[in-house]
């Protein structure tokens, strides 16, 4: 059964990383409801992306593993529900400003 998931990705801030992440999601027909991405406050070479996705838990696990295979990605964590998306996006927005 499809539901909302929050995916938090920490990676290097290189060209086309976000594009490759979106391509992984598009190939698997995962719906992106919201997305926020920015460079880390303390190091411009690092970045964070927080995505609100609509898919199944099985597909979410596959997406997480595929995203972590990207060279630039340090780690990816997903959580069920959309409540955490609001908290993470607010936290990262406050750090980015």
LINURMO-V894308 format. One record per pair of residues at least 6 apart in sequence whose ideal C-beta (glycine too) atoms are under 8 Angstrom apart, sorted by the first residue. I is the first residue (numbers start at 1). J is the second residue. D is the distance in whole Angstrom. If there is no record, write none. Layout:
i:I j:J d:D
i:I j:J d:D
//
This chain:
i:1 j:56 d:7
i:2 j:54 d:6
i:2 j:55 d:6
i:2 j:56 d:6
i:3 j:54 d:7
i:3 j:55 d:8
i:3 j:56 d:8
i:3 j:57 d:8
i:3 j:80 d:7
i:3 j:81 d:8
i:4 j:33 d:7
i:4 j:52 d:6
i:4 j:53 d:7
i:4 j:54 d:6
i:4 j:80 d:8
i:4 j:81 d:6
i:4 j:82 d:4
i:4 j:85 d:8
i:5 j:52 d:8
i:5 j:53 d:5
i:5 j:54 d:8
i:5 j:55 d:7
i:5 j:57 d:8
i:5 j:60 d:5
i:5 j:78 d:5
i:5 j:79 d:7
i:5 j:80 d:6
i:5 j:81 d:8
i:6 j:50 d:7
i:6 j:51 d:7
i:6 j:52 d:6
i:6 j:53 d:8
i:6 j:78 d:7
i:6 j:79 d:5
i:6 j:80 d:8
i:6 j:81 d:7
i:6 j:82 d:7
i:6 j:84 d:5
i:6 j:85 d:4
i:6 j:88 d:7
i:7 j:49 d:8
i:7 j:50 d:7
i:7 j:51 d:5
i:7 j:53 d:6
i:7 j:60 d:8
i:7 j:63 d:7
i:7 j:64 d:7
i:7 j:67 d:8
i:7 j:76 d:6
i:7 j:77 d:7
i:7 j:78 d:5
i:8 j:48 d:7
i:8 j:49 d:8
i:8 j:50 d:5
i:8 j:76 d:7
i:8 j:77 d:5
i:8 j:78 d:7
i:8 j:79 d:8
i:8 j:88 d:6
i:9 j:21 d:7
i:9 j:48 d:7
i:9 j:49 d:5
i:9 j:50 d:8
i:9 j:51 d:7
i:9 j:67 d:6
i:9 j:73 d:6
i:9 j:75 d:8
i:9 j:76 d:5
i:10 j:46 d:7
i:10 j:47 d:8
i:10 j:48 d:6
i:10 j:73 d:7
i:10 j:74 d:5
i:10 j:75 d:6
i:10 j:76 d:8
i:11 j:17 d:5
i:11 j:46 d:7
i:11 j:47 d:6
i:11 j:48 d:8
i:11 j:49 d:7
i:11 j:70 d:7
i:11 j:72 d:5
i:11 j:73 d:4
i:11 j:74 d:6
i:12 j:45 d:6
i:12 j:46 d:6
i:12 j:47 d:7
i:12 j:72 d:4
i:12 j:73 d:8
i:12 j:74 d:8
i:13 j:39 d:5
i:13 j:40 d:8
i:13 j:44 d:6
i:13 j:45 d:6
i:13 j:46 d:6
i:13 j:47 d:4
i:14 j:72 d:5
i:17 j:47 d:7
i:17 j:70 d:7
i:17 j:72 d:5
i:17 j:73 d:8
i:18 j:37 d:6
i:18 j:49 d:6
i:20 j:70 d:6
i:21 j:49 d:7
i:21 j:51 d:8
i:21 j:67 d:6
i:21 j:70 d:7
i:22 j:32 d:7
i:24 j:63 d:6
i:24 j:66 d:5
i:24 j:67 d:6
i:25 j:32 d:6
i:25 j:51 d:8
i:25 j:53 d:7
i:25 j:63 d:6
i:28 j:55 d:8
i:28 j:59 d:6
i:28 j:62 d:7
i:28 j:63 d:6
i:30 j:53 d:5
i:30 j:54 d:7
i:30 j:55 d:5
i:30 j:59 d:6
i:30 j:60 d:8
i:30 j:63 d:6
i:31 j:53 d:7
i:31 j:54 d:4
i:31 j:55 d:7
i:32 j:51 d:6
i:32 j:52 d:7
i:32 j:53 d:6
i:33 j:52 d:4
i:33 j:53 d:7
i:33 j:54 d:6
i:33 j:82 d:8
i:34 j:51 d:7
i:34 j:52 d:4
i:34 j:85 d:7
i:34 j:89 d:8
i:35 j:49 d:7
i:35 j:50 d:7
i:35 j:51 d:5
i:35 j:52 d:7
i:36 j:49 d:7
i:36 j:50 d:5
i:36 j:51 d:8
i:36 j:89 d:5
i:36 j:92 d:6
i:36 j:93 d:7
i:37 j:47 d:6
i:37 j:48 d:7
i:37 j:49 d:4
i:37 j:50 d:8
i:38 j:47 d:7
i:38 j:48 d:6
i:38 j:92 d:6
i:38 j:95 d:8
i:38 j:96 d:4
i:39 j:45 d:8
i:39 j:46 d:7
i:39 j:47 d:5
i:39 j:48 d:8
i:39 j:96 d:8
i:40 j:46 d:4
i:40 j:47 d:6
i:40 j:48 d:6
i:40 j:95 d:8
i:41 j:95 d:5
i:41 j:96 d:7
i:46 j:74 d:8
i:48 j:92 d:6
i:50 j:85 d:6
i:50 j:88 d:5
i:50 j:89 d:5
i:50 j:92 d:6
i:51 j:85 d:8
i:52 j:82 d:6
i:52 j:85 d:4
i:53 j:60 d:7
i:53 j:63 d:8
i:55 j:63 d:7
i:57 j:80 d:7
i:60 j:78 d:5
i:63 j:78 d:8
i:64 j:76 d:5
i:64 j:77 d:8
i:64 j:78 d:5
i:67 j:73 d:6
i:67 j:76 d:5
i:68 j:75 d:7
i:68 j:76 d:5
//
